[in-house]
């Protein structure tokens, strides 16, 4: 068990691997809290941009991260969590490709990661926490009860993102999305601080070609086996 009385399941992986969807469904099934750590970095990047702070100014962006006025509002069963920044609903704004790229840029700053570390750990409360991100199992919750690392091919992730954008009325070429995904993967995996990688004790699950229900069933089975073991 983790140091707190509340258990933690971490779900890490690259963009488009399905970790956000699975985290939300798993939290719903277990009745646990959820932490979308990627949203915190996206919010930091968005807030910095709105304030005119240069994203390569690590200290200034860290100050933005430490003073974020953030609220996560659970939605209906089939709806994502709404995200408010200083009272403004920015749920759709932080999910754009441009905001994701900015988030990857600010996440490379050690000062920013340190500013958000305790804020993320504060989400660990009863009855339990599903933590979704890129360094949940390696840095934020190293003593998590169960660690998962979801992967999928870059092509599969680009197709998923294209479908998602089409549902939002946006038309984006698959080649453009594939290029952005590969660039972000390289940036996240090669950054000096908390690079994207599975924890030594994580279970890696390839979601390529699997439906959401199939992935969720596999994850539930892994968690059941962890509890039984």
N, C-alpha and C positions, 0 to 999 in steps of 0.2 A: 504493500500500500504506500501511497504518497505520505509526506510528512503531515499534511492536513488530513482531517477525517473524511474529506470529500475525494472520491476517486477521480482520476483523470484518464481520458483516452485521447491521445494525440493523433492527428491525421495530417501528415505532411505530404508534400509533393509539388511538382511544377504546375504552372497555370494550365487549366484545362484538363487536369487529370481526374476531375470529378470530386475532389475532396470537399469542396464547399457544399455541394448538393448532398453528399453522403453524410457530412457532419450534421447538417440540418435535419435530415431524416432520422439519423441515429439519435440525436438529441430528443426528437419528438417521440421516438419509440421508448426511450429510457426515461423520459421526463426530466432530463438534465438541462443545465445551462449550456450555452454555446458561446465560444469566443472565436470570432472571425478576425484573426490577427492581421490578415492582409488588409482588412478595412481600415485598421488603425494607421497603417502606413500610407494607404491611399488618402485617408483623411488628412494626415500630416502633410502630404505633398499638395493636396488641394488647398488646404488652409494656408500653406506657405505661399503658393502661387497667388492666392487671393490677396495676401498681404504684401505682395511684391518682394518676397524673400527669395534670393537666388538659391536654387536647389543644390548648388555645389558649395554653399556656405554651411558647413556641417554644424557649427556652433549655433548659428541663427535658426536653422531648421530644428535643431534639438530643443531650442527654447519654445518653438511652436509646438513640438510634440508634447512637451511637458505641461502645456497649458490648454490642451484641446478640450473644448466643451462638447463632449460626445454623448449621444444617447442612442442605444439600440432598442428598437421597438418591435417585439415579436409580431409577425403577421399571422394570417390564417394558415391552416395546415398546408395549403398548396402555394403559399406566397412567401417570398423571401423576407428576411428581417429588414425593417426600415431603419435607415441610418440618418440621424439628425446631427448637424454641425452648427453649434451656436443657435439652435432653435430652427434651423432651416433643413428641410428634407433634401438630402443630397444623394439618396439611394441610387438613382440612375446616373448622376454625374460622376460618382466615384467608380462606376463600372465601365466607363469608356476605355478604349484602348490607350488613349493619350494619358489618362490618369494612371492606368496600370504601369505605363512606362515611367512616369514620374515617380511612382511609388517604388519601383525597382531601383531607381537612382538614389532616392533618399535612404532606402534600406541598407545601402552600402556603407553609410556613415555609422561608425561605432557609437558616436555620441547620441545619435537618434535611437539606436537600438537600446542603449542604456536608459534613455529617457522613457522608453515604452516598456521596459522589462517588468518593473514592479506593477505597472498598470495592468499588464496582462496576467500576472500571477494573482492579482486581486480577484480575478474572475473565478478562482478555484473555491467554490462554496458548495455546501450540500444542496441537493442530493448528489451532485457530481457534475463534471465538466467535460464537454467535447471541445477540444482545442484544435482549430484548423489553421494551418500556416505552412511555413517553410523551415522553421527551426524550433517547433514546439517540443519535439522529442529530444532534440540535441542540446538546446540551450534553456528554453523557458521552463519546461517541465521534465528535467532529466530523470526524475524518479516516477514518471507516469506509470500507471498500472498496466496500460496497454498502449503500444506504439505501432502505428500503421504508416506506411509510406506508399502512396498511390502513384503509379506511373502510367503513361500511355504514349504511343508514338506521337511525334510532332505533327504528322499528317492527320492523325485521328483527332488530336486536340484542336487543330486548325479547323477541321470540318465541324466540330462541336461548337466552336466559337462563331463560325459563320452562321450556323443554324440559329444560335442564340440571338445574333444581331439581326437576322432576317425576321425573327419573331418580334423584334423591336422596331421593324420598319426600316432597317438600315441595310444597304447593299455594299458588301465589301468583297473584293476578290480574294480567293483562297491563297493565292501566291503571296499577297501582301500580309495576310494573317500568319502564314507559315514563316515568313521572314521575321516578323515581329516576335513570334514565339521562340524561334531559334536564337535570336539576339538576346531575348530576356533570359532564356535558359543559360546561355553562356555567361551573362552578367551575374545571375544568381548563384551559379555553381562555382564561379571563379572569384567571387568577392573575398576579400581578406577576412572579414568578420562574419561569423555564422553562415558559412556557405551552405547552399542547398545540398543536402545529402541525407541518406537514411541514418538513423541512430543505429549503433551496433546491435541493439536488441529489438530493432523494429522488424515487423513483418511487411515485406514488400508485396504489393498486389498490383498486377498489370490489368488495367481496366479496358484495354483495347478490345473492341468487339463485344463487350459485355453491356447488357442493359443496366439501368440504374437499380432495378430490383435484384438482378443477379449479384451486383457488387454489394448491395446492402445485405443480402443473405450471407455472402462470404464474410463480411465484416462482423455480422452478428454471431456467426459460427466461431470466428476467431476469438471474439470477446467471451463467448460461453466457455470455450476451451481454456482461456486464461483464468476464468473464475474457478473452473473445475480443477485446474492444475495447481 
